[in-house]
Amino acid sequence: MTRTLTFLHTSPAHIAPFDRLLSEVAPAIPARHVVEESLLRDARALGLTPEVTRRIARTILDAVAGGAAVVLCTCSTIGGCAERVGQAAGHPVLRVDRAMAERAVAAGGRLLVAATLASTLTPTRELLLEAAARAGRAIAIDEALVEDAWARFERGDRAGYLHAIAARLRQGAPAADAIVLAQASMADAVALCPDLPVPVHSSPRPGIEAAIRAYRSAVQSISSC
């Protein structure tokens, strides 16, 4: 069985960007994409209820049964739950935003967390506080919800989505030491505001780099058994 780096997405829009990124960083690694849009929809509407958690777990275990050496969850709303499922089952499951959070807190200071979905704010805040505690760094967190952007994403208006985010980043940047983009889908907005006076942290590249390291370690472990 070919062991894959399997991506768990809650939107098919994430497939192409992560394929492109993987082809840049590690083109030899075989990838598989699993898309479960209902997980985000129900997590937003109901929260991470026991039933939603069971469905996340079932999706991950099915991916492992299908040959996933590592699962990378690209959805920030359910990422923490996915990570806990993997820990409980003994399988490598990564949330895409953990590596980003570790980089963001490295210097401490005031962080502005920008999101286009309210459901990502709390998990991102909790992740940053956890990473800061582990690193022994003091941080303060402000939040910016770009409320009109998500509807554009759902309509397929990617350009409008990114421009709305970029406009909000320009407003919030002066009060922050760094900006954290809570969702992987927001990453390309950075290119629209290259004049920002503070660093902007996004999750796709550090997340996929962490997943590649985990994949290589997992495959090596499997091969040595």
For each residue, the residues with C-beta under 8 A, 3 or more apart:
1: 67
2: 30 67
3: 30 67 68 69 215 218 219 222
4: 29 30 31 32 66 67 68 69
5: 22 29 30 31 32 68 69 70 72 211 212 215
6: 31 32 33 34 63 66 67 68 70 71 72
7: 14 15 18 31 32 33 34 71 72 73 74
8: 34 36 59 60 63 71 72 73 74 75 82
9: 12 14 15 18 33 34 35 36 74 75
10: 14 35 36 37 39 40 41 74 75 77 78
11: 14 35 37 40 75 153 185
12: 9 15 35 37
13: 16 17 153 156 158 185
14: 7 9 10 11 17 18 33 35 74 184 185
15: 7 9 12 18 19 33 35
16: 13 19 20
17: 13 14 20 21 184 187 188 204
18: 7 9 14 15 21 22 31 33 74 204 208
19: 15 16 22 23 31 33
20: 16 17 23 24
21: 17 18 24 25 204 205 208
22: 5 18 19 25 26 27 29 31 208 212
23: 19 20 27
24: 20 21 27
25: 21 22 205 208 209 212
26: 22 29 212
27: 22 23 24
28:
29: 4 5 22 26 212 215
30: 2 3 4 5
31: 4 5 6 7 18 19 22
32: 4 5 6 7 63 66 67 68
33: 6 7 9 14 15 18 19
34: 6 7 8 9 59 62 63
35: 9 10 11 12 14 15
36: 8 9 10 39 55 59
37: 10 11 12 40 41
38: 41 42 55
39: 10 36 42 43 52 55 56 59 75 78
40: 10 11 37 43 44 75 77 78 119
41: 10 37 38 44 45
42: 38 39 45 46 49 52 55
43: 39 40 46 47 48 52 77 78 119
44: 40 41 77 117 119
45: 41 42
46: 42 43 49 51 52
47: 43 52
48: 43 52 53 78 81
49: 42 46 52 53
50: 53 54
51: 46 54 55
52: 39 42 43 46 47 48 49 55 56 78 81
53: 48 49 50 56 57 81 85
54: 50 51 57 58
55: 36 38 39 42 51 52 58 59
56: 39 52 53 59 60 78 81 82 85
57: 53 54 60 61 85 89
58: 54 55 61 62
59: 8 34 36 39 55 56 62 63
60: 8 56 57 63 64 71 82 85 86 89 91 93
61: 57 58 64 65 89 91
62: 34 58 59 65 66
63: 6 8 32 34 59 60 66 68 71
64: 60 61 67 68 71 89 91
65: 61 62
66: 4 6 32 62 63
67: 1 2 3 4 6 32 64
68: 3 4 5 6 32 63 64 71 91
69: 3 4 5 92 215 218 219 222
70: 5 6 92 93 94 211 214 215 218
71: 6 7 8 60 63 64 68 82 86 91 92 93 94
72: 5 6 7 8 93 94 96 207 208 211
73: 7 8 78 79 82 83 93 94 95 96
74: 7 8 9 10 14 18 79 96 184 204 207
75: 8 9 10 11 39 40 78 79 82 96 184
76: 79 95 96 97 115 120 123 124 182 183 184 203
77: 10 40 43 44 117 119 120 123
78: 10 39 40 43 48 52 56 73 75 81 82
79: 73 74 75 76 82 83 95 96 97 98 123
80: 83 84 95 123 126 127
81: 48 52 53 56 78 84 85
82: 8 56 60 71 73 75 78 79 85 86 93 95
83: 73 79 80 86 87 93 94 95 98
84: 80 81 87 88
85: 53 56 57 60 81 82 88 89 93
86: 60 71 82 83 89 90 91 92 93 94
87: 83 84 90 93
88: 84 85
89: 57 60 61 64 85 86 93
90: 86 87
91: 60 61 64 68 71 86
92: 69 70 71 86 214 215 217 218
93: 60 70 71 72 73 82 83 85 86 87 89
94: 70 71 72 73 83 86 98 207 210 211 214
95: 73 76 79 80 82 83 98 127 207
96: 72 73 74 75 76 79 100 184 203 204 207 208 211
97: 76 79 100 101 124 127 182 184 203 207
98: 79 83 94 95 101 102 127 131 207 210
99: 102 103 203 206 207 209 210
100: 96 97 103 104 180 201 202 203 206 207
101: 97 98 104 105 124 127 128 130 131 180
102: 98 99 105 106 131 135
103: 99 100 106 201 206
104: 100 101 111 128 131 178 180 201
105: 101 102 108 111 128 131 132 135 137 139
106: 102 103 135 137
107: 137 177 178
108: 105 132 137 138 139 177
109: 139 140 177 178
110: 139 140 141 142 175 176 177 178
111: 104 105 128 139 140 141 142 176 177 178 179 180
112: 141 142 143 144 172 173 175 176 178 179 180
113: 121 124 125 128 141 142 143 144 179 180 182
114: 143 144 145 146 165 168 169 172 179 180 181 182 186
115: 76 118 120 121 124 143 144 145 146 181 182 183 186
116: 120 145 146 147 149 150 153 161 164 165 183 185 186
117: 44 77 120 150 182 183
118: 115 121 145
119: 40 43 44 77 122 123
120: 76 77 115 116 117 123 124 182 183
121: 113 115 118 124 125 143 145 182
122: 119 125 126
123: 76 77 79 80 119 120 126 127
124: 76 97 101 113 115 120 121 127 128 180 182
125: 113 121 122 128 129 141 143
126: 80 122 123 129 130
127: 80 95 97 98 101 123 124 130 131
128: 101 104 105 111 113 124 125 131 132 139 141 180
129: 125 126 132 133 139 141
130: 101 126 127 133 134
131: 98 101 102 104 105 127 128 134 135
132: 105 108 128 129 135 137 138 139
133: 129 130 136
134: 130 131
135: 102 105 106 131 132
136: 133
137: 105 106 107 108 132
138: 108 132
139: 105 108 109 110 111 128 129 132
140: 109 110 111
141: 110 111 112 113 125 128 129
142: 110 111 112 113 172 175 176
143: 112 113 114 115 121 125
144: 112 113 114 115 168 169 171 172
145: 114 115 116 118 121
146: 114 115 116 149 150 164 165 168
147: 116 150
148: 151 152 164
149: 116 146 152 153 160 161 164 165 168
150: 116 117 146 147 153 154 161
151: 148 154 155
152: 148 149 155 157 158 160 161 164
153: 11 13 116 149 150 156 157 158 161 185
154: 150 151
155: 151 152
156: 13 153
157: 152 153 160 161
158: 13 152 153 161 162
159: 162 163
160: 149 152 157 163 164
161: 116 149 150 152 153 157 158 164 165 185
162: 158 159 165 166 186 188 189 192
163: 159 160 166 167 189 192
164: 116 146 148 149 152 160 161 167 168
165: 114 116 146 149 161 162 168 169 181 186 189 192
166: 162 163 169 170 189 190 192 193
167: 163 164 170 171
168: 114 144 146 149 164 165 171 172
169: 114 144 165 166 172 173 179 189 190 193 196 200
170: 166 167 173 193 196
171: 144 167 168
172: 112 114 142 144 168 169 175 176 179
173: 112 169 170 176 179 196 197 198
174: 197
175: 110 112 142 172
176: 110 111 112 142 172 173 179 198
177: 107 108 109 110 111 198
178: 104 107 109 110 111 112 198 199 200 201
179: 111 112 113 114 169 172 173 176 196 198 199 200 201
180: 100 101 104 111 112 113 114 124 128 200 201
181: 114 115 165 186 187 189 190 200 201 202 203
182: 76 97 113 114 115 117 120 121 124 186
183: 76 115 116 117 120 186 203
184: 14 17 74 75 76 96 97 187 202 203 204 207
185: 11 13 14 116 153 161
186: 114 115 116 162 165 181 182 183 189 202
187: 17 181 184 190 202 203 204 205
188: 17 162 191 192
189: 162 163 165 166 169 181 186 192 193
190: 166 169 181 187 193 194 196 200 202
191: 188 194
192: 162 163 165 166 188 189
193: 166 169 170 189 190 196
194: 190 191
195:
196: 169 170 173 179 190 193 200
197: 173 174
198: 173 176 177 178 179
199: 178 179
200: 169 178 179 180 181 190 196
201: 100 103 104 178 179 180 181
202: 100 181 184 186 187 190 205
203: 76 96 97 99 100 181 183 184 187 206 207
204: 17 18 21 74 96 184 187 207 208
205: 21 25 187 202 208 209
206: 99 100 103 203 209 210
207: 72 74 94 95 96 97 98 99 100 184 203 204 210 211
208: 18 21 22 25 72 96 204 205 211 212
209: 25 99 205 206 212 213
210: 94 98 99 206 207 213 214
211: 5 70 72 94 96 207 208 214 215
212: 5 22 25 26 29 208 209 215 216
213: 209 210 216 217
214: 70 92 94 210 211 217 218
215: 3 5 29 69 70 92 211 212 218 219
216: 212 213 219 220
217: 92 213 214 220 221
218: 3 69 70 92 214 215 221 222
219: 3 69 215 216 222 223
220: 216 217 223 224
221: 217 218 224 225
222: 3 69 218 219 225
223: 219 220
224: 220 221
225: 221 222
